[in-house]
């Protein structure tokens, strides 16, 4: 299964909050990193709730980000997911 099949970001484009669905193979914690189009990390957030095997959903507050295109990376246990995200106001 590819990362595209096991991670969804919605709504996309987002305004203030986006939801992230990831499917993980084992219990773990997650670290969400957001990068601008130049590759600079502009946000990092640890997900404090433990993720359980299967589908998990959590929210990310994107209100502090300027409108634009970003790369979203989720590191969950030994799995790494990447998706693009657009912020619009």
Protein Blocks (a to p, Z undefined) as FASTA:
>chain_A
ZZklmcccdddddfkbccdddddfbdcddddddddfkopafbdcddfbdcdehjdddddd
fklpccddddddddehjbccdddddddZZ
